[in-house]
Amino acid sequence: MTSPMSGPTGAEPSKAVAAAKASEGKSKSLADKDTFMKLLVAQLKYQDPTKPADSTAFMAQTAQFTQVEKLEDMVDMLKSQRMISASSLVGKSVTYMDETGVTQSGVITAAKLNGDSEPTLKVGNTDVQLSKVTEINTDPKTA
């Protein structure tokens, strides 16, 4: 079976694919859907018309593209869930471990989500990562 990327122009398609794959490898996410789509279009563009790509392989690639899109949707949904969870803690009293390892307590006045990191809670003038919280109380007077 011939490679679906080989074509009449010789090395040009492989250079484009190599560059696209290199940029895909640098991505921190599982895969970048734009890069994946560029690879798929390049494959179709440079395939030899006398030896077209195997339809089974093409369907597998299309399924992979769909998986990438769905995974990105799930990541967005998880970010939203984390923010909703963190915002539900506003007004509650918490006990947390500070950077030096000392137990502190206070009332949460705000919650924020910075990029891909975990939610940060504002306790007094201190930003506290949600993972540093050791106890949550519904009554703000107990802290």
C-alpha positions in Angstrom: 0.0 0.0 0.0 1.4 3.4 -0.9 1.5 6.3 1.4 -1.4 8.7 0.8 1.0 11.6 1.2 3.2 10.6 -1.8 2.4 12.5 -4.9 3.7 13.7 -8.3 5.6 16.6 -6.8 8.1 14.5 -4.9 9.3 15.9 -1.5 7.2 19.0 -1.3 4.2 17.3 0.4 6.4 15.5 2.9 8.0 18.9 3.8 4.6 20.4 4.5 3.5 17.4 6.5 6.7 17.4 8.5 6.3 21.0 9.3 2.7 20.6 10.4 3.6 17.5 12.5 6.5 19.4 14.2 4.1 22.2 15.1 1.6 19.7 16.3 4.2 18.0 18.5 5.0 21.4 20.2 1.4 21.8 21.3 0.7 21.2 25.0 -2.8 19.8 24.3 -3.5 16.3 23.0 -3.8 17.7 19.4 -4.7 20.9 17.8 -7.7 20.5 15.6 -6.6 23.2 13.2 -3.3 21.4 12.6 -5.1 18.1 12.2 -7.4 19.6 9.6 -4.4 21.1 7.7 -2.7 17.7 7.7 -5.9 16.1 6.4 -6.3 18.7 3.6 -2.6 18.4 2.6 -3.1 14.7 2.4 -6.0 15.0 0.1 -4.4 17.8 -2.0 -1.1 15.9 -2.6 -2.3 12.4 -3.0 -1.6 10.6 -6.3 -4.9 10.6 -8.3 -4.1 7.2 -9.7 -3.6 5.8 -6.2 -6.1 7.5 -3.9 -6.1 7.1 -0.2 -7.7 4.1 1.3 -11.3 5.0 2.3 -10.9 3.1 5.6 -7.9 5.2 6.6 -9.7 8.3 5.6 -12.7 7.4 7.7 -10.4 6.6 10.7 -8.8 10.1 10.3 -12.2 11.7 10.2 -13.1 9.9 13.4 -9.9 11.0 15.0 -10.7 14.6 14.1 -14.2 14.2 15.7 -12.6 12.8 18.8 -10.2 15.8 19.1 -13.1 18.2 18.8 -15.1 16.3 21.5 -12.1 16.3 23.8 -11.7 20.0 23.5 -15.4 20.4 24.3 -15.0 18.3 27.4 -12.0 20.4 28.6 -14.1 23.5 28.2 -16.9 21.9 30.2 -14.5 20.9 33.0 -13.2 24.4 33.2 -16.7 25.7 33.5 -17.5 23.1 36.2 -14.4 24.1 38.2 -15.4 27.8 38.1 -19.0 27.0 39.2 -17.6 24.9 42.0 -15.2 27.6 43.1 -17.8 30.4 42.9 -20.2 28.4 45.1 -17.7 28.8 47.9 -17.8 32.6 48.0 -19.0 33.8 51.4 -18.0 30.5 53.1 -15.3 30.2 55.8 -12.3 28.1 54.9 -9.2 26.8 56.6 -6.2 26.5 54.3 -2.5 25.8 54.3 -0.4 28.8 53.2 2.9 28.7 51.3 4.9 28.3 54.5 2.8 25.4 55.7 1.0 27.3 58.4 -2.8 26.8 58.8 -4.8 30.0 58.1 -8.5 30.7 57.9 -10.8 33.3 56.5 -13.9 34.1 54.4 -13.8 33.6 50.6 -14.7 36.9 48.9 -14.0 36.0 45.3 -13.1 33.1 43.0 -11.2 33.1 39.7 -9.9 30.7 37.1 -6.6 31.6 35.5 -6.2 29.8 32.1 -5.8 26.0 32.5 -4.8 26.2 36.2 -7.0 25.3 39.1 -9.4 27.9 40.6 -7.9 30.5 43.0 -9.9 31.8 45.9 -9.6 35.3 47.4 -9.4 35.0 51.2 -8.9 38.4 52.7 -5.9 39.8 50.7 -4.5 36.4 50.0 -5.0 34.3 46.8 -5.4 30.6 47.8 -5.4 27.7 45.4 -8.5 25.5 45.9 -6.2 22.4 46.5 -4.7 24.2 49.6 -8.1 24.4 51.3 -8.4 21.8 54.1 -11.8 22.7 55.6 -15.0 24.5 54.4 -17.6 25.9 56.8 -20.9 27.4 55.7 -21.0 29.8 58.6 -18.5 32.6 58.0 -18.5 33.5 61.7 -16.6 30.2 62.6 -13.4 31.3 61.0 
